Amino acid sequence: MGARARVLALIGAALVTAGCSTAWAQTGGKHEAGKAMPPATSAKAAPKKPAQPMTRREEIQHAIDTRTVPEHYRSSVPKEYQKYIPFEKHR
């Protein structure tokens, strides 16, 4: 029971400290603990290149591998039969 009480006391102290530092920062305090840390940059945060469309051969191979029909063929199938065809969902 003593260990549990210590853990609860630490959590409570952390909440009170966080609340005070937030209030200090909101009132214009210059305390370093109240400032937000800048977001960490990583090598994975590189800008994404636009996806190039698949070639016809790649599209066919992908359809065979996933056992689906590309979405752009949906308009050529009558609406009452679309529920029977496994169309590929857009990403």
C-alpha positions in Angstrom: 0.0 0.0 0.0 2.9 2.3 0.6 4.2 2.0 -2.9 0.8 2.7 -4.3 0.5 5.9 -2.2 3.9 7.1 -3.4 2.9 6.6 -7.1 -0.4 8.4 -6.6 1.5 11.3 -4.8 4.0 11.5 -7.7 1.1 11.6 -10.2 -0.7 14.3 -8.2 2.5 16.4 -7.9 3.1 16.1 -11.7 -0.5 17.3 -12.4 -0.2 20.2 -10.0 3.2 21.2 -11.4 2.0 21.0 -15.0 -1.1 23.0 -14.2 1.0 25.7 -12.5 3.5 26.0 -15.3 0.7 26.2 -17.8 -1.0 29.0 -15.8 2.4 30.7 -15.5 3.0 30.6 -19.2 -0.5 31.9 -19.9 0.0 34.9 -17.7 3.2 35.8 -19.6 5.7 34.3 -17.2 9.3 33.8 -18.4 9.8 30.5 -16.7 11.5 27.9 -19.0 9.2 25.0 -17.9 6.2 26.8 -19.2 7.5 27.0 -22.8 6.5 24.4 -25.3 9.3 22.4 -26.8 9.7 22.7 -30.6 8.6 19.7 -32.5 11.3 17.1 -33.0 12.5 16.8 -36.6 13.4 13.5 -38.0 14.8 12.2 -41.2 11.4 10.6 -42.0 9.7 14.1 -42.1 10.9 14.8 -45.6 8.3 16.2 -47.9 6.3 13.6 -49.8 6.5 13.4 -53.6 3.2 13.0 -55.4 2.5 9.4 -56.3 2.9 8.6 -59.9 0.1 6.7 -61.5 0.6 3.0 -62.2 1.3 1.8 -65.6 -1.4 -0.3 -67.2 0.7 -3.4 -66.7 1.3 -2.5 -63.0 -2.4 -1.9 -62.5 -3.3 -5.3 -63.9 -0.6 -7.0 -61.8 -1.8 -5.2 -58.7 -5.4 -6.2 -59.4 -4.4 -9.9 -59.8 -2.3 -9.8 -56.6 -5.0 -8.2 -54.5 -8.0 -10.0 -56.2 -9.8 -6.7 -56.7 -11.0 -4.6 -59.6 -9.7 -1.0 -59.9 -12.2 1.6 -58.7 -12.4 3.5 -62.1 -14.2 0.5 -63.6 -17.1 0.9 -61.2 -19.0 3.3 -63.5 -19.1 0.7 -66.3 -20.8 -1.8 -64.1 -24.6 -1.5 -63.6 -25.5 -0.4 -60.0 -27.4 -3.6 -59.1 -24.3 -5.7 -59.8 -21.7 -3.6 -58.1 -22.2 -5.3 -54.7 -20.9 -8.6 -56.2 -17.6 -7.2 -57.5 -14.7 -6.6 -55.1 -13.7 -3.1 -56.2 -10.5 -1.7 -54.8 -10.9 1.1 -52.2 -9.0 4.3 -52.7 -6.1 4.9 -50.3 
